Amino acid sequence: QVQLVESGGGSVQAGGSLRLSCAASVRTDSTYAIGWFRQAPGKEREFVAAINWSSGNTRYADPVKGRFTISRDNAKNTVYLQIDSLKLEDTAVYYCAATLPRLVAEASQYPYWGQGTQVTVSS
């Protein structure tokens, strides 16, 4: 039902900013939440942020509150993750995923996933 493609990753110095994009092919007769997750080497995939596609309501993981902003552009079927004040520990592959609009943080509740985009933060 949903296809997702992430882009916008790259290498950035600590303290810098980056905006990730998630282009979504979404059925017009369905409503979704879009979540961002990240996975660093040797670590489990963790929740970052989520947004209700229709309402714009958002949820953030504690480590990224105040630094990350999730938003969407309905006309472009795209969800963005604005990342400010990047830290070394933000280095990971970032994935977007789609689920029913409940803003859940559990990866297992998201049936649709993109391929991921690498974010690397250097000092």
Backbone bond lengths (Angstrom), bond angles and torsions (degrees), N, CA, C in turn:
res aa  C-N    CA-C-N  psi(-1)  N-CA   C-N-CA  omega(-1)  CA-C   N-CA-C  phi
1 Q - - - 1.456 - - 1.522 112.02 -
2 V 1.335 116.68 -31.04 1.449 121.54 -174.32 1.520 109.57 -131.32
3 Q 1.315 115.56 135.94 1.454 122.17 171.17 1.522 108.44 -121.95
4 L 1.318 116.00 136.44 1.453 121.92 -174.65 1.521 110.05 -128.61
5 V 1.325 116.09 138.05 1.458 122.09 178.46 1.513 108.84 -134.16
6 E 1.341 116.50 118.63 1.456 121.80 178.58 1.525 110.67 -90.31
7 S 1.323 115.06 152.29 1.453 121.42 174.30 1.523 108.47 -156.90
8 G 1.313 116.20 170.35 1.451 121.59 175.19 1.512 115.34 101.71
9 G 1.311 118.03 -3.41 1.450 120.47 178.47 1.514 111.36 -70.80
10 G 1.317 115.75 164.83 1.445 121.17 179.68 1.505 111.23 172.08
11 S 1.321 115.10 -168.47 1.458 121.89 179.31 1.521 109.47 -104.45
12 V 1.322 115.57 128.98 1.454 122.11 -176.44 1.522 109.26 -138.03
13 Q 1.314 116.80 145.24 1.452 120.66 175.22 1.521 110.69 -73.33
14 A 1.313 116.08 150.07 1.457 120.80 176.61 1.523 110.23 -53.86
15 G 1.326 115.37 137.02 1.451 121.11 -176.74 1.509 113.97 92.41
16 G 1.318 117.12 -11.22 1.446 121.67 -179.53 1.512 112.64 -83.60
17 S 1.335 115.21 -173.85 1.459 121.90 -176.51 1.513 110.98 -129.87
18 L 1.314 114.83 157.83 1.452 122.06 -179.95 1.523 107.92 -154.10
19 R 1.325 116.94 145.30 1.454 120.51 174.42 1.521 109.63 -121.38
20 L 1.309 116.01 118.29 1.444 122.80 177.19 1.524 109.85 -93.54
21 S 1.324 116.38 147.59 1.453 121.84 179.23 1.514 110.14 -122.03
22 C 1.306 115.80 145.49 1.457 122.86 175.02 1.521 107.29 -128.52
23 A 1.322 116.38 105.18 1.454 121.64 177.86 1.516 108.70 -86.02
24 A 1.320 116.35 123.49 1.456 121.57 -173.02 1.522 111.31 -117.41
25 S 1.314 115.73 132.68 1.457 122.41 168.79 1.524 106.54 -97.91
26 V 1.329 116.02 104.22 1.459 122.38 -171.19 1.517 110.30 -117.87
27 R 1.312 116.21 135.35 1.459 121.05 175.21 1.526 109.98 -64.17
28 T 1.312 116.22 134.79 1.458 120.43 -177.24 1.517 112.99 -71.06
29 D 1.312 117.38 -17.44 1.461 121.07 -179.71 1.526 112.36 -95.09
30 S 1.312 117.52 11.23 1.456 122.04 -179.00 1.521 110.04 -129.26
31 T 1.323 116.39 154.49 1.451 123.56 176.56 1.527 108.81 -118.10
32 Y 1.325 116.46 137.03 1.458 121.47 -174.72 1.522 111.84 -132.40
33 A 1.324 114.09 160.18 1.444 121.92 160.70 1.518 107.49 -107.46
34 I 1.324 116.29 143.12 1.455 121.79 176.77 1.516 108.32 -112.17
35 G 1.316 116.33 128.05 1.449 121.49 179.32 1.510 111.83 -116.24
36 W 1.321 115.24 152.56 1.460 122.62 171.04 1.521 108.31 -110.52
37 F 1.324 115.78 133.45 1.451 123.56 175.80 1.519 108.44 -127.25
38 R 1.316 116.33 162.21 1.452 119.77 176.05 1.519 109.80 -141.55
39 Q 1.318 115.00 152.65 1.450 120.65 179.46 1.518 109.20 -140.40
40 A 1.319 115.40 117.39 1.455 122.52 176.71 1.517 109.37 -93.50
41 P 1.332 117.94 157.68 1.466 120.58 179.55 1.523 112.03 -55.49
42 G 1.325 116.23 130.45 1.449 121.19 178.56 1.513 115.33 77.90
43 K 1.325 117.96 3.51 1.450 121.37 -178.90 1.525 110.85 -121.01
44 E 1.313 115.82 160.82 1.451 121.51 176.91 1.523 110.32 -77.08
45 R 1.313 115.33 156.43 1.449 120.59 176.29 1.525 109.23 -67.02
46 E 1.328 116.72 130.61 1.448 120.91 -176.51 1.521 112.22 -123.91
47 F 1.311 114.43 149.43 1.450 122.04 179.10 1.518 111.29 -70.38
48 V 1.329 116.06 140.66 1.453 121.77 178.59 1.526 111.05 -115.10
49 A 1.322 116.92 -57.06 1.458 121.55 -176.82 1.513 109.16 -163.26
50 A 1.328 116.54 160.65 1.455 121.48 177.11 1.517 109.74 -148.38
51 I 1.321 115.89 154.68 1.452 121.55 180.00 1.522 109.68 -139.80
52 N 1.320 115.86 139.34 1.455 121.26 172.10 1.518 108.43 -78.01
53 W 1.313 116.85 122.43 1.447 121.41 -174.53 1.520 112.96 -57.86
54 S 1.318 116.72 -40.23 1.459 121.05 -175.77 1.526 113.01 -83.23
55 S 1.318 117.33 -49.11 1.460 121.33 -173.06 1.519 113.49 -86.41
56 G 1.326 117.79 -26.37 1.449 121.06 -174.64 1.520 114.25 83.50
57 N 1.316 118.28 0.94 1.461 120.94 176.34 1.522 109.88 -60.58
58 T 1.321 116.40 143.77 1.459 121.34 -173.90 1.523 111.75 -128.98
59 R 1.322 114.32 161.39 1.459 122.92 175.44 1.517 107.79 -144.26
60 Y 1.337 116.79 140.45 1.446 121.75 -178.27 1.515 111.34 -129.76
61 A 1.325 115.70 146.65 1.450 120.85 170.24 1.523 109.05 -73.13
62 D 1.320 116.80 147.75 1.461 121.16 -176.82 1.532 114.35 -54.50
63 P 1.347 119.41 -42.57 1.469 118.40 -176.98 1.520 115.51 -63.37
64 V 1.326 118.16 -17.89 1.460 120.19 -175.47 1.518 112.92 -112.00
65 K 1.308 118.52 -2.10 1.457 121.26 -179.43 1.525 110.64 -60.42
66 G 1.314 115.21 132.32 1.453 120.73 -179.01 1.507 114.18 88.54
67 R 1.333 118.20 -14.66 1.459 121.69 -179.70 1.525 112.59 -115.17
68 F 1.321 116.60 -32.20 1.462 121.76 -178.38 1.525 109.24 -106.86
69 T 1.324 116.54 143.07 1.458 122.16 176.54 1.515 109.38 -133.16
70 I 1.321 116.58 123.96 1.455 121.26 176.72 1.525 108.79 -101.19
71 S 1.314 116.38 138.94 1.457 121.79 -179.72 1.516 108.94 -150.53
72 R 1.328 115.94 169.95 1.461 118.78 177.57 1.517 111.21 -141.38
73 D 1.323 114.83 153.63 1.451 123.61 174.62 1.520 105.87 -120.59
74 N 1.323 116.35 102.04 1.456 120.48 -175.62 1.529 112.55 -62.41
75 A 1.331 116.99 -35.89 1.452 120.75 -178.85 1.522 111.48 -64.01
76 K 1.320 116.87 -31.11 1.460 121.42 -179.20 1.522 112.91 -100.23
77 N 1.328 117.03 -0.15 1.469 121.43 -176.41 1.529 110.96 50.72
78 T 1.313 115.44 46.63 1.450 121.09 -175.16 1.524 110.76 -132.28
79 V 1.318 115.69 137.27 1.455 122.69 173.10 1.521 108.18 -110.88
80 Y 1.327 116.10 137.80 1.452 121.71 -177.64 1.516 110.52 -114.23
81 L 1.310 115.42 150.02 1.447 122.09 170.30 1.524 107.35 -125.61
82 Q 1.323 115.40 103.69 1.454 121.31 176.83 1.519 108.40 -85.23
83 I 1.310 116.03 122.91 1.455 121.69 -177.72 1.523 108.60 -115.19
84 D 1.311 116.86 119.70 1.454 122.79 178.15 1.525 109.65 -117.26
85 S 1.315 115.44 160.58 1.465 121.92 177.79 1.523 111.38 50.54
86 L 1.308 115.81 51.91 1.458 121.34 -176.96 1.523 111.73 -58.85
87 K 1.319 115.19 139.60 1.448 123.19 176.82 1.521 109.40 -114.87
88 L 1.319 116.25 159.10 1.454 120.68 179.54 1.523 111.20 -56.68
89 E 1.317 117.63 -36.87 1.448 121.49 -178.40 1.525 113.82 -72.00
90 D 1.340 117.33 -5.14 1.455 121.04 174.60 1.521 112.22 -80.33
91 T 1.324 117.48 -9.07 1.455 121.40 179.24 1.530 109.94 -60.96
92 A 1.324 116.67 123.44 1.458 121.68 -176.78 1.520 108.91 -177.98
93 V 1.315 115.74 170.28 1.452 121.18 165.67 1.521 106.86 -88.10
94 Y 1.314 116.37 127.07 1.454 121.89 -178.45 1.519 109.91 -103.01
95 Y 1.314 115.81 129.05 1.449 123.40 -178.49 1.520 110.42 -117.98
96 C 1.312 117.05 143.42 1.446 119.55 166.41 1.517 108.86 -105.12
97 A 1.316 115.45 153.02 1.452 121.94 -175.63 1.520 109.29 -148.36
98 A 1.321 115.87 157.67 1.459 121.12 -177.79 1.516 110.88 -124.90
99 T 1.323 115.23 141.47 1.450 121.97 176.92 1.520 108.73 -147.75
100 L 1.313 116.81 -175.77 1.452 120.65 172.27 1.523 109.11 -65.64
101 P 1.315 118.91 153.98 1.470 121.67 -170.77 1.526 114.01 -75.11
102 R 1.325 116.15 69.76 1.459 121.71 178.11 1.519 113.12 -117.81
103 L 1.330 117.74 -2.02 1.463 123.03 -179.17 1.524 112.11 53.74
104 V 1.307 116.06 43.97 1.459 121.09 -179.60 1.523 110.04 -77.67
105 A 1.319 115.39 153.66 1.458 122.24 -178.77 1.525 112.73 -102.68
106 E 1.313 117.70 -7.46 1.464 121.96 -176.89 1.520 110.22 -85.91
107 A 1.317 116.39 122.84 1.457 121.31 -177.93 1.519 112.52 -60.18
108 S 1.327 117.19 -33.07 1.455 120.86 -177.76 1.523 112.52 -66.78
109 Q 1.312 117.78 -15.23 1.454 121.98 179.21 1.530 112.90 -87.44
110 Y 1.318 116.80 -1.72 1.460 121.58 179.44 1.524 109.37 -104.31
111 P 1.315 119.02 110.87 1.471 120.76 -178.11 1.524 114.69 -82.94
112 Y 1.336 118.02 -16.45 1.456 121.29 -175.41 1.515 110.06 -120.33
113 W 1.339 115.87 131.71 1.461 122.37 -174.94 1.515 112.09 -135.23
114 G 1.324 115.37 146.39 1.441 121.77 170.09 1.512 110.56 -86.88
115 Q 1.324 116.57 -178.21 1.465 121.36 -175.01 1.515 113.66 -85.82
116 G 1.313 117.78 -14.19 1.449 121.87 179.10 1.509 113.05 95.04
117 T 1.331 116.14 153.31 1.455 122.67 175.20 1.515 108.06 -137.07
118 Q 1.329 116.47 133.64 1.455 121.93 -174.03 1.517 111.34 -80.41
119 V 1.326 115.73 130.71 1.458 122.75 171.63 1.516 107.26 -116.85
120 T 1.319 116.71 124.03 1.451 122.17 179.20 1.522 108.99 -123.39
121 V 1.319 116.15 124.24 1.455 121.95 -179.22 1.519 108.52 -109.39
122 S 1.305 116.45 127.78 1.453 122.06 -179.46 1.517 110.26 -115.18
123 S 1.317 115.02 159.87 1.457 120.83 178.73 1.514 111.77 -90.68
